Amino acid sequence: MPAADQNATPPGFGITLDTDGTEPRVVVTGELDLLTSPQLQEALAGLIADKRAQRVVADLTGVTFFDSSALNVVLRAQRQAGEQDVELAVVPSPAVSRVIELTGVAEHLSVSEDPQA
């Protein structure tokens, strides 16, 4: 039996970079978990390190599941953004908001309810 492809993207998961506007945006749909979180980490790290904008938006309004590995990625990106003098705005879905609320990390994140923010 062949080993599972570690780079396989689960059905329903998508990540899109929108760098056309004044604020680069990472738009994620589907489940953010141990398998998919590295893709978010790579996208956010690249936009933050690029330093072309003072603000980067993580649009997570289409995320249906959000686990601790995804939360860790967002918190690390927040720290990286702070070190680079870039604001990271997180726009959560209800699933993401619940994890942020339950873990008490909201004070460490710039959370916005407006997907266009």
Backbone as a ProteinNet text record, in pm:
[ID]
protein_1_A
[PRIMARY]
MPAADQNATPPGFGITLDTDGTEPRVVVTGELDLLTSPQLQEALAGLIADKRAQRVVADLTGVTFFDSSALNVVLRAQRQAGEQDVELAVVPSPAVSRVIELTGVAEHLSVSEDPQA
[TERTIARY]
84.6	0	89.3	68.7	155.2	133	240.6	232	148.3	79.8	-2.6	87.6	42.5	117.5	107.4	220	222	188.3	200	171.6	31.8	-46.7	-181.3	-266.7	-348	-438.4	-574.1	-628.3	-758.6	-869.1	-973.3	-1085.3	-1145.2	-1178.6	-1240.3	-1142.7	-1013.7	-914.8	-860.2	-846.8	-787.7	-719.7	-613.4	-543.8	-506.8	-542.6	-521.8	-449.9	-354.4	-285.5	-339.2	-377.6	-423	-325.9	-236.7	-135.1	-158.6	-276.2	-304.9	-337.6	-398.3	-439.2	-326.7	-361.6	-262.4	-228.2	-319.2	-295.2	-297.9	-182.6	-180.8	-271.4	-332.8	-433.6	-411.8	-421.4	-422.2	-564.3	-628.5	-765.8	-764.6	-819.3	-817.9	-961.1	-985.1	-1113.3	-1087.1	-1181.2	-1170.1	-1109.4	-1046.7	-993.6	-846.8	-815.5	-676.3	-635.7	-549.4	-505.8	-358.1	-311	-169.7	-122.4	-209	-173	-168.1	-261.3	-273.5	-209.8	-187	-129.7	4.6	92.7	219.5	201.8	95.7	70.8	35.5	-41.9	-73.7	51.8	133.9	257.9	347.3	362.5	446.5	392.6	262	201.1	215.6	183.9	193.5	338	428.7	569.8	623.6	585.6	632.2	581.5	453.4	396.3	452	470.7	524	669.6	748.3	890.8	911.3	816.1	825.5	829.3	763.3	762.7	714.7	634.8	582	462.2	401.1	282.6	300.7	231.4	236.2	135.9	47.8	-56.9	-81.2	-92.7	-124.2	-251.7	-344.6	-471.7	-476.2	-510.4	-535.4	-686.7	-747.4	-892.9	-925.8	-973.5	-1004.6	-1155.1	-1233.6	-1379.3	-1433.7	-1356.5	-1400.5	-1346.9	-1283.6	-1225.9	-1335.1	-1347.1	-1451	-1400.3	-1270.6	-1209	-1073.8	-1039.9	-918.9	-862.9	-746.7	-692.1	-572.7	-508.7	-398.2	-277.8	-255.3	-142.1	-167.6	-290.9	-326.3	-315.1	-358.9	-347	-200.1	-116.9	26.6	85.4	43.4	90.8	51.4	-72.4	-119.5	-44	-21.7	51.6	196.9	259.8	397.8	402.9	303.3	297.6	277	197.6	175.7	307.9	383.2	512.9	608.8	613.1	698.5	657.6	528.5	479.4	523.6	511.6	554.5	702.3	782.7	927.6	961.5	874.5	898.3	822.1	758	674.7	563.7	501	387.8	270.3	151.9	33.8	-25	-57.5	-127.9	-270.6	-366.3	-508.3	-569.2	-629.2	-692.5	-843.4	-905.1	-1050.4	-1103.2	-1161.9	-1196	-1334	-1346.8	-1477.2	-1528.8	-1652.4	-1699.8	-1612.3	-1563.3	-1477.8	-1346.5	-1288.6	-1163.5	-1188.2	-1296	-1329.9	-1345.7	-1407.7	-1429.9	-1297.1	-1203.6	-1072.9	-997.9	-1002.2	-935.4	-994.9	-1127.5	-1195.6	-1163.1	-1171.1	-1148	-1004.8	-910.1	-769.7	-723.3	-802.9	-768.9	-654.5	-632.9	-521.5	-564.2	-689.2	-739.2	-657.1	-607.9	-530	-396.1	-353.9	-226.3	-242.7	-367.9	-396	-473.7	-457.2	-537.6	-652.6	-767.3	-881.7	-979.5	-1023.1	-1118.6	-1237.3	-1356	-1475.3	-1509.9	-1442.1	-1472.3	-1374.1	-1421	-1330.5	-1255.9	-1309.6	-1242.3	-1145.2	-1140	-1053.8	-911.4
-117.2	0	123.8	218.4	335.7	429.7	499.8	597.8	716.4	778	895.4	1010	1084.2	1200.2	1311.7	1348.3	1450.6	1588.8	1609.3	1739	1745.6	1641.1	1639.8	1746.3	1812.3	1912.6	1848	1857.9	1796.5	1862.7	1787.3	1845.4	1961.5	2068.1	2182.6	2284.3	2251.1	2345.3	2429.7	2557.4	2646	2762.8	2809.1	2926.6	3012.7	3140.8	3233	3356.4	3403.1	3527.6	3636.4	3747.7	3864.3	3977.1	4004.8	4107.3	4229.8	4237.8	4349.2	4479	4471.6	4591.8	4650.2	4751.8	4816.8	4731.5	4640	4550.1	4406.3	4340.8	4200.9	4116.8	4017	3937.5	3789.2	3709.3	3564	3519.7	3453.3	3407.5	3255.1	3203.7	3059.4	3007.4	2891.5	2822.4	2678	2620.2	2480.8	2465.8	2351.4	2317.1	2355.9	2428.8	2459.7	2369.2	2273.4	2176.3	2145.4	2040.6	2003.8	1984.8	1935.6	1911.6	2041	2132.9	2251.6	2377.7	2381.2	2500.5	2544.5	2451.4	2496.4	2583.9	2561.3	2644.3	2787.3	2800.4	2933.1	3000	2923.8	2978.6	3033.1	2957.4	2998.3	3125.7	3130.5	3246.4	3372.1	3361.4	3478.3	3523.9	3430.4	3465.7	3539.2	3492.6	3557.1	3699.4	3719.9	3854.6	3949.5	3900.1	3984.3	4020	3922.9	3946.3	4037.7	4039.5	4121.5	4270.7	4309.3	4447.1	4550.8	4510.8	4608.7	4683.3	4627.4	4688.6	4699.2	4794.5	4810.8	4719.8	4658.8	4574.1	4455.7	4337.6	4214	4159.4	4112.7	4060.9	3909.2	3839.4	3695.7	3677.6	3656.6	3640.7	3493.4	3463.6	3326.5	3304.3	3390.6	3380.9	3252.5	3187.8	3063	2938.7	2955.4	2841.2	2771.4	2639.8	2562.2	2486.3	2467.6	2399	2463.4	2486.2	2559.7	2495.3	2428.9	2360.1	2434.4	2372.6	2438.8	2463.1	2379.2	2403.3	2528.5	2550.3	2670.5	2794.3	2783	2894.8	2929.9	2829.1	2851	2925.5	2889.9	2957.2	3105.2	3133.9	3272.3	3351.7	3291.3	3361.3	3387	3290.3	3311.6	3419.9	3421.3	3525.2	3662.3	3667.8	3793.5	3844	3753.4	3791.5	3838.7	3766.1	3804.3	3940.8	3964.6	4092.7	4206.1	4184.9	4286.5	4317.9	4214.9	4234.1	4310.4	4301.9	4367.8	4500.1	4544.7	4665.6	4658.3	4542.1	4518.5	4476.4	4527.2	4484.6	4361.9	4260.6	4143	4150.3	4167.3	4171.6	4034.8	3975.1	3844.3	3864.3	3815.4	3823.2	3680.3	3649.8	3511	3466.9	3336.9	3273	3241.8	3195.2	3155.5	3046.2	2952	2845.6	2902.5	2997.6	3059.6	3146.4	3223.2	3308	3225.5	3110.9	3024.6	2979.9	2937.6	2893.4	3010.8	3126.1	3244.5	3279.8	3273.5	3305.8	3202.9	3075.2	2969.2	2967.3	3005	3000.6	3130.8	3235.9	3362.5	3437.7	3417.3	3483.9	3608.6	3648.2	3762.9	3888.6	3905.7	4025.8	4028.8	3915.7	3908.3	3920.6	3931.2	3936	4062.5	4108.3	4218.7	4153.3	4137.1	4068.3	4171.1	4149.7	4238	4154.1	4208.3	4135.2	4167.4	4262.4	4306.6	4243.7	4156.7	4093.3	4192.9	4311.6	4411.8	4495.8	4471.3	4551.8	4505.4
0	0	0	-92.1	-99.9	18.3	54.5	162.3	116.6	212.1	179.7	136.4	38.5	-10.1	92.5	153.8	257	202.6	71.6	11.7	-49.9	-28.4	-84.5	-15.8	-95.2	-40.9	-19.6	100.2	126.7	44.2	11.3	-62.3	16.8	-53	12.7	67.7	71.5	123.4	9.4	36.2	-62.6	5	-55.7	-5.3	-125.7	-118.6	-228.7	-178.4	-256.1	-223.6	-314.4	-253.8	-329.4	-297.4	-390.9	-369.3	-457.8	-519.2	-609.8	-537.3	-420.2	-348.7	-265.3	-188	-102.2	19.1	54.4	166.8	116	113.1	69.3	158.8	98.3	168.7	139.7	245.7	232.9	263	168.1	185.3	194.3	304.2	328	337.4	274.6	286.5	326.1	399.1	439.5	577.9	600.7	732	745.6	853.1	886.2	1001.1	970	1069.6	1048.7	1109.7	1102.2	958	871.9	732	649.4	674.2	589.9	648.2	777.3	841.9	784.1	744.3	685.6	561.1	485.5	367.8	409.6	516.9	568.7	622	693.1	748.4	637.2	531.9	419.7	353.4	332.8	267.8	353.3	481.7	569.9	586.3	606.7	625.8	503.4	385.6	263.3	248.4	276.6	264	369.8	489.5	596.5	568.4	527.5	500.4	380.1	288.9	167.8	200.8	307.6	359.3	258.4	160.5	65.5	123.2	226	285.2	436.1	494.3	639.1	708	626.7	683.8	592.2	653.1	583.1	645.6	561.5	610.2	592.1	700.6	695.7	699.7	583.1	573.3	595.3	715.2	753.3	761.2	695	703.2	641.5	555.5	493.3	561.8	679	751.1	831.9	812.1	879.2	1001.6	1011	1124.8	1149.1	1276.3	1311.6	1437.1	1425.7	1542.1	1600.9	1699.5	1770.7	1680.6	1581.8	1491.7	1407.8	1368.1	1291.9	1381	1505	1598.9	1620.4	1633.5	1650.5	1529.9	1410.4	1289.1	1291.6	1328.7	1332.1	1438.9	1554.9	1660.9	1621.3	1555.5	1507.5	1400.9	1312.8	1209.7	1273.4	1379	1450	1509.3	1566.9	1624.5	1514.5	1403.5	1291.1	1237.7	1226.3	1175.8	1268.6	1397.5	1493	1481.6	1459	1443.8	1316.4	1216.2	1087	1075.2	1184.6	1181.9	1078	1070.4	982	1070.2	1040.4	1114.5	1046.2	1124.6	1073.7	1124.5	1033	1068.8	1040.4	1141.5	1128.6	1121.6	1014.5	998.2	1014	1130.4	1161.3	1113.6	1094.1	1076.4	1217.5	1230.5	1363.1	1427.1	1346.7	1400.8	1454.9	1383.5	1426.1	1549.9	1548.4	1663	1790.2	1777.3	1894.9	1955.3	1872.4	1923.1	1985.7	1921	1975.3	2111.2	2121	2246.4	2355.6	2321.9	2420.9	2472.9	2389.1	2430.2	2494.4	2482.6	2545.7	2480.4	2351.4	2283.2	2206.2	2218.1	2141.7	2166.8	2288.8	2320.1	2247.7	2194.2	2122.4	1971.6	1926	1783.2	1748.3	1626	1574.1	1496.6	1564.8	1506.8	1451.5	1328.8	1263.5	1218.6	1231.2	1186.4	1041.8	980.8	844.8	746.4	655.3	559.9	471.3	454.4	372.2	453	584.8	672.8	669.1
[MASK]
+++++++++++++++++++++++++++++++++++++++++++++++++++++++++++++++++++++++++++++++++++++++++++++++++++++++++++++++++++++

